[in-house]
């Protein structure tokens, strides 16, 4: 069957189940019922403190076929996922599904567990390029991986679509009774946002900490009534591995031109205004857009309501300069952001569900004015791929891409027109991550394309001297520069499912030949 973006999707996929095809960004709203929660009540005097990971595996009854979850706030500095999976593997347990909010290069041991059948299923909001992504792409995982968004994952947990048997939460600070925070301790990572739904809905919740403090830990982000056991180990991770992206404004002339054009689009369409809200990423070009927006805000004496998303030190600086009244933070990208969320009450934590879940009473992304996004590929229907590379190998997952595109009033993709001698604009992207109906503008160094569905933006931008061109013209320019690449040869084997934020299937990833 074909879904709304024209992708051929099987009605049933082995290892995944019955498919709900994507039918539009706003097609799946309305009344929802959250799943029930299983818990064990704790009597006065009962002890939650456990000596080792091995002992806690006994207590939770780890066995074949279970689903275990992990968060990625320590990013490439995380030790906990590897330690837990090593302990599970040593027991001879197999057929484990890993439900992680993110997989990084530090998690390369998981590739071997996949090949040995210890891990047979996986879901993630982000998978870094590397051995785990390659193992999935080459079909070693017995069941298709499920690639979700930052808002889609908590939606799946809260609805019961993703049932977690045991959640292991790396906690930079904990007390003996299970009160946790991420802003204190030698491995402080900031917010623990992506683990909040896990803590609320998993059958068992295990806090793994290297900083056990007297009761009660303060401040508390995840509270004792959601935690079954606490394990103290020597180290949960290296905070230096948290740093993500370039974290500095690009000095590349092409990136600076793209950023300047993007900021001019924001200004020309009327979004540099009092009370504006804004989100951008941690890459050099994205931060350059923020730098240009900052200039406009200063010139116009504008104070924004909030900036949101993964927060960098650059956004902290804009908060401290009074350019925004507050920050909504779902993950800290650097040490300055961690210090800010600890010390500044205007720098607020938000759970993954609050950030982008389409099936709650209103996500923060719904109030975003402007979102700056990247793209591996974008097609002439404005569909965006951030999942697979030019060789068909998995290089990422949605993260907050389709959440923020759906919620924001102005979703702008900024990208070089060509990357690695390949055109970014194509007739059809390899894998659809974000539907074109939610992408408003594409900004490249050689021109700006506006989605034909946004006539209001076209009318405003045609009054400027900005280089507005049809997206087809950008595709032609790119192909004249690089040539038209041959299509990737793919097998029929489905190695990953790309879920849209509402749980429908927007695309699948097939094994490259």
Secondary structure, 3 states (H helix, E strand, C coil): CECCCCCECCCEECCCEECCECCCCCCCCCCCCCCCCCCCCCCCCCCCEECCHHHHHHHHCCCCCCEEEECCCCHHHECHHHHHHHHHHHCCCCCEEEEECCECHHHCHHHHHHHCCCEEEEEECCECCCHHHHHHHCCCCCCCEEECEHHHHHHHHHHCCCCCCEEEEEECEECCCCCEECCCCCCCCCCCHHHHHHHHHCCEEEEEECCECCCCCCCCCECHHHCCEEEECCCCECHHHCCCCCCCCCCCHHHHHHHHHHHHHHHHCCCCCCCCEEECCCCHHHHHHHHHHHHHHHHHCCCEEEEEEEECHHHHHHHHCCCEEEEEEEEECCHHHHHHHHHCCCEEECCHHHHHCCCCCCCHHHHCCEEEECCCEEECCCCEECCECCCCCECCCCECHHHHHHHCCEEEEECCCEECCEECEECCCCCCCECHHHCCEEEECCEEEECCCCHHHHHHHCCCCCCECCHHHHHHHHHHHHCCCCCCCEEEEEEEEEECCCCCEEEEEEEEC
